[in-house]
Amino acid sequence: MGTSEVNQEAGDGDRGGPNLTRCLFVQVKAEQAADFWSAGDHDGGGIVLSGADALRAASARARQMSRPVLADRRRYAGKNRPRGTARFAPAWIESQRAVNMATVLTDSGYVGQGDHEALEAILKQAASAGPDVCAVLPLHISWLADPGVKPLMAEVNQHEVPVALVLEHSGDPLGTQYAVNGLKRLLGESLVPVGLLSTDISGLGAMAYGAAWAAVGVTSSLRHLYPADRKGGLPFGAKRARHAIVPRLMTFMNVDRIAEGWANAQRHDDVDENLWRCFCVECGNRTMDRLVTCTELSLAAHNISILAELHQQVTDAASWEQAIGDALGCYDLLRHEYQVAWEPPAFMYAWLPRVGRRSWH
């Protein structure tokens, strides 16, 4: 039996829960629970409620749990986040059991670069907290690089506790080949289930390579763990950017940029409108320039619908690489046929390094 098979079977044991295997969660803020409660209500879906009020939001809707629900306190985020050596709050652990969460997520602090003490403290506490506990590991991205990934794997396997990775980066944590390679190695050699919180489309790639589950945030702030020293806030009067997945490009993109691309393509007599139409349940075959003015709920519904479709299509490493290859082909078509010179996102080259940026151009 290979290591990936061991990892998969581990997801069906006492730790991690049988209903989390290949589950694609939608991650939302706790205060948005009422609006998004049905967001993960599709085959293989679930919802992660985020923030200090996550358990209160879950408790209010405990009888409506038709899909797996998780609570991520996100204690590790923000400028005043504690170090991973901080003790878990017993009430946070016990309250998740009382509300019948799909698995119990720890309220971990942050694990900085080379902070082995913090890593060990989280895993040791999680291992002693009970067989239904999953250790949340908010990690500096260097833990996926050499030599960090080796001690990370050793600690995870030694403590025999499922983990949920939260990867810190100012942009895309899985936009570099070293980070993707480190994740692949961890997934291939881990003896316990490995999930991902606060991720984006790369969560599908992680599951294709053996991750037990992944949670994709509905907003940019929930698709990343930003560094503590990141400058926050927007200039006065500025609008927060809105992002939508362009299905054929398999990319989260600013909706204004999507509308500009559509306007540019229309200048050509032979424009292929199917490139610009979305056939998801929410969009109903409309062109994607509508996303500029749609509501936040409609935008999120579009993204969730596209993610659910991708989840059904991407079942293994080969189908994940095929999906990336198809998306790169559409980028190529836009560049050469319609002079829409959009650069593919870095994660595509990180997961499919043999393509390379030069060969795409």
C-alpha positions in Angstrom: 0.0 0.0 0.0 1.4 3.4 -1.0 1.6 6.4 1.3 -1.2 8.2 -0.4 -3.5 5.2 0.3 -2.4 5.2 3.9 -3.4 8.9 4.1 -6.7 8.3 2.5 -7.6 5.4 4.8 -6.6 7.4 7.8 -9.4 9.8 6.9 -11.9 7.1 7.5 -10.7 6.3 11.0 -11.5 7.7 14.4 -9.4 10.8 13.8 -10.7 13.2 11.1 -14.1 11.6 10.7 -15.4 9.4 7.9 -17.5 12.2 6.3 -14.5 14.6 5.6 -12.8 12.5 2.9 -12.5 14.7 -0.2 -14.8 17.3 1.3 -14.6 20.7 -0.3 -15.6 23.2 2.3 -16.8 26.8 1.8 -15.1 29.1 4.4 -17.1 32.1 5.6 -17.1 34.6 8.4 -19.3 33.6 11.3 -21.4 36.7 11.0 -22.3 35.6 7.4 -23.6 32.3 8.5 -27.2 33.1 7.9 -26.5 34.2 4.3 -24.2 31.4 3.4 -25.6 28.5 5.4 -26.6 26.5 2.3 -23.3 27.4 0.5 -21.7 24.0 1.0 -25.0 22.1 0.6 -23.9 20.0 -2.4 -22.4 16.5 -2.8 -19.0 16.5 -1.2 -19.5 19.9 0.3 -19.4 21.5 3.7 -19.0 24.9 5.5 -16.3 26.3 7.7 -17.5 29.1 10.0 -14.6 31.5 10.9 -13.9 33.7 13.8 -14.5 33.9 17.6 -18.3 33.7 17.1 -18.2 30.6 14.9 -19.6 28.3 17.6 -22.4 30.6 18.4 -23.4 30.8 14.8 -23.2 27.0 14.4 -25.2 26.4 17.6 -28.0 28.6 16.3 -28.3 26.3 13.3 -27.4 23.0 14.7 -30.5 21.3 13.5 -29.9 22.5 9.9 -26.5 20.6 9.6 -27.1 18.5 6.5 -23.4 18.7 5.5 -20.2 18.7 7.6 -19.6 21.9 9.5 -16.3 23.1 11.1 -15.5 26.0 13.3 -12.1 27.8 12.8 -11.5 30.4 15.5 -8.7 32.0 13.4 -6.9 33.0 16.6 -3.7 32.8 14.5 -4.7 35.7 12.2 -4.2 39.4 12.7 -1.5 41.6 14.2 -1.8 40.5 17.8 -1.9 36.7 17.1 -0.5 34.5 19.8 2.5 32.2 19.2 1.8 28.5 18.8 3.0 27.8 22.3 -0.2 29.3 23.7 -2.6 26.9 25.4 -5.8 25.9 23.8 -9.0 27.2 25.4 -10.8 24.1 26.9 -14.2 25.7 26.3 -13.4 26.0 22.6 -12.6 22.3 22.3 -15.6 21.1 24.4 -18.1 23.5 22.8 -17.4 22.0 19.4 -18.2 18.6 20.7 -21.4 19.9 22.2 -22.5 21.4 18.8 -21.5 18.2 17.0 -18.9 19.7 14.7 -17.7 17.3 12.0 -14.3 17.3 13.7 -12.8 19.5 16.5 -10.4 22.2 15.2 -7.9 23.6 17.7 -7.6 27.3 18.4 -3.9 27.3 17.6 -1.5 30.2 17.6 0.9 30.9 14.8 4.0 28.9 13.9 6.7 31.1 12.6 9.8 30.3 10.6 11.8 27.6 12.3 9.7 27.8 15.5 9.9 24.1 16.3 8.8 24.7 19.9 5.5 26.2 18.7 4.9 23.4 16.2 5.5 20.7 18.8 3.3 22.5 21.4 0.3 22.5 19.1 0.7 18.9 18.1 1.3 17.7 21.6 -1.8 19.5 23.0 -3.9 18.2 20.1 -2.8 14.6 20.6 -3.8 14.8 24.3 -7.1 16.6 23.7 -8.9 13.5 22.3 -9.3 11.3 19.2 -11.7 13.7 17.5 -9.3 16.6 17.5 -7.5 18.0 14.4 -4.5 20.3 14.9 -4.7 23.6 13.1 -1.2 24.5 11.9 -0.9 28.1 10.8 2.6 28.0 9.2 5.1 30.4 7.8 5.5 29.2 4.2 9.2 28.2 4.8 7.9 25.0 6.5 7.1 23.6 3.1 10.6 24.4 1.8 13.8 22.4 2.3 14.8 21.8 5.1 11.6 22.7 6.9 9.3 20.1 5.4 11.3 17.2 6.8 10.9 18.1 10.5 7.3 19.1 9.8 6.5 15.6 8.5 8.5 14.0 11.4 6.5 15.9 14.0 3.1 15.3 12.4 3.8 11.5 12.1 5.3 11.3 15.6 2.2 12.8 17.3 -0.2 10.9 15.1 -2.8 13.7 15.0 -4.7 14.9 11.9 -3.7 18.4 10.8 -5.2 21.3 9.0 -2.7 23.6 7.3 -3.1 27.3 7.1 -0.3 28.7 4.9 1.0 32.3 5.4 1.9 34.4 2.4 1.4 38.0 1.2 0.0 36.6 -2.1 -0.5 33.0 -3.1 1.2 30.6 -0.7 1.1 27.8 -3.4 2.3 30.0 -6.2 5.9 28.7 -6.0 7.2 25.3 -7.1 9.1 24.8 -3.8 5.9 25.2 -1.7 3.9 22.9 -4.0 6.6 20.3 -3.9 6.8 20.5 -0.2 3.1 20.1 0.1 3.1 17.1 -2.2 5.9 15.5 -0.1 3.9 16.1 3.1 0.8 14.6 1.6 2.6 11.6 0.2 4.4 10.7 3.4 2.0 11.8 6.1 0.5 8.9 8.1 -2.5 11.0 9.2 -5.2 13.0 7.4 -4.0 16.4 6.2 -6.6 19.2 5.4 -6.2 22.8 4.3 -8.0 25.8 5.7 -8.2 29.3 4.1 -7.1 28.2 0.7 -8.2 28.9 -2.9 -8.3 26.9 -6.1 -5.1 25.1 -5.2 -7.1 23.3 -2.5 -8.5 21.1 -5.3 -4.9 20.3 -6.3 -4.0 19.4 -2.8 -6.9 17.0 -2.7 -5.9 15.5 -6.0 -2.5 14.7 -4.4 -4.0 13.2 -1.2 -5.3 15.9 1.1 -8.3 14.7 3.1 -10.2 17.9 2.6 -9.9 21.6 1.8 -11.7 24.9 2.6 -11.9 27.7 0.1 -12.7 31.2 1.4 -15.5 33.2 -0.1 -13.4 36.4 0.2 -9.7 37.2 -0.4 -9.1 37.6 3.3 -10.3 34.0 3.9 -8.3 32.6 1.0 -5.0 33.6 2.7 -3.2 34.0 6.0 -1.6 37.4 5.6 1.6 38.2 7.4 1.1 40.1 10.7 3.1 43.1 9.3 1.0 43.4 6.2 -0.4 46.9 5.9 -4.2 46.6 6.3 -7.1 48.7 5.4 -8.1 50.6 2.2 -7.5 54.2 1.3 -10.5 56.4 2.2 -13.3 56.1 -0.3 -11.7 53.1 -2.1 -13.8 50.0 -2.9 -12.8 46.6 -1.8 -11.9 44.5 -4.9 -14.4 41.8 -5.8 -13.1 38.6 -7.4 -14.9 35.9 -9.4 -13.7 32.6 -10.9 -13.5 32.7 -14.7 -14.5 29.0 -15.4 -12.5 28.5 -18.6 -9.4 30.1 -17.0 -9.9 28.4 -13.6 -8.8 31.7 -11.9 -10.1 34.1 -9.4 -10.0 37.5 -11.2 -11.1 41.1 -10.3 -14.6 41.5 -11.8 -13.6 44.9 -13.3 -10.8 43.2 -15.2 -13.2 40.5 -16.5 -15.6 43.2 -17.8 -12.6 45.0 -19.5 -11.6 41.8 -21.2 -15.1 41.1 -22.4 -15.3 44.7 -23.8 -12.0 44.3 -25.6 -12.9 40.9 -27.1 -16.2 42.3 -28.5 -14.2 44.5 -30.9 -13.5 41.3 -32.9 -16.0 40.1 -35.4 -15.3 36.4 -34.7 -15.5 36.6 -30.9 -16.3 33.3 -29.2 -18.9 34.3 -26.6 -18.8 30.9 -24.9 -15.4 32.1 -23.5 -17.2 34.9 -21.7 -20.4 33.2 -20.7 -20.9 31.3 -17.5 -23.2 28.2 -17.5 -23.4 27.8 -13.7 -26.7 27.7 -11.9 -26.3 31.2 -10.6 -25.3 32.9 -13.9 -27.6 30.9 -16.2 -25.6 31.4 -19.5 -25.1 35.2 -19.0 -21.9 36.9 -19.9 -19.6 37.5 -17.0 -19.6 41.3 -17.2 -22.8 41.0 -15.1 -20.5 40.1 -12.1 -19.4 43.8 -11.8 -22.9 44.9 -10.6 -24.3 41.7 -9.0 -24.7 41.4 -5.3 -22.1 39.9 -3.0 -24.3 36.8 -2.5 -24.7 36.3 -6.2 -21.0 36.6 -6.7 -20.3 34.1 -4.0 -22.9 31.8 -5.4 -21.2 31.9 -8.8 -17.8 31.1 -7.2 -19.2 28.3 -5.1 -21.0 26.7 -8.0 -17.8 26.8 -10.2 -15.8 25.3 -7.4 -18.4 22.5 -6.9 -18.1 21.7 -10.6 -14.3 21.6 -10.5 -14.5 19.4 -7.5 -16.4 16.8 -9.5 -14.0 17.0 -12.4 -10.7 16.9 -10.5 -10.4 13.5 -8.9 -6.7 12.8 -9.1 -3.3 14.3 -10.1 -3.9 13.6 -13.8 -7.2 15.3 -13.9 -5.8 18.3 -12.0 -2.9 18.7 -14.4 -5.4 18.3 -17.3 -7.6 21.1 -15.9 -4.5 23.4 -15.6 -3.4 22.6 -19.1 -6.9 23.4 -20.5 -6.9 26.7 -18.6 -3.5 27.6 -20.0 -4.8 26.8 -23.5 -7.6 29.3 -23.0 -5.2 32.0 -21.8 -3.2 31.3 -25.0 -6.3 31.7 -27.1 -7.2 35.0 -25.5 -3.7 36.4 -26.1 -3.4 35.3 -29.7 -6.9 35.6 -31.0 -8.3 38.6 -29.0 -5.2 40.4 -27.8 -6.3 40.0 -24.2 -2.9 39.6 -22.6 -3.7 38.2 -19.2 -0.9 36.4 -17.5 -1.9 33.0 -16.0 -1.6 32.8 -12.2 1.6 31.6 -10.6 -0.1 28.5 -9.0 -0.5 26.9 -12.5 3.2 26.9 -13.2 3.9 25.8 -9.6 1.7 22.7 -10.0 2.6 22.1 -13.7 6.3 23.2 -13.9 7.0 21.4 -17.1 4.9 23.9 -19.0 7.0 27.0 -17.9 6.2 30.6 -18.6 8.5 30.9 -21.6 6.9 27.9 -23.3 3.4 29.4 -22.8 4.4 32.6 -24.5 
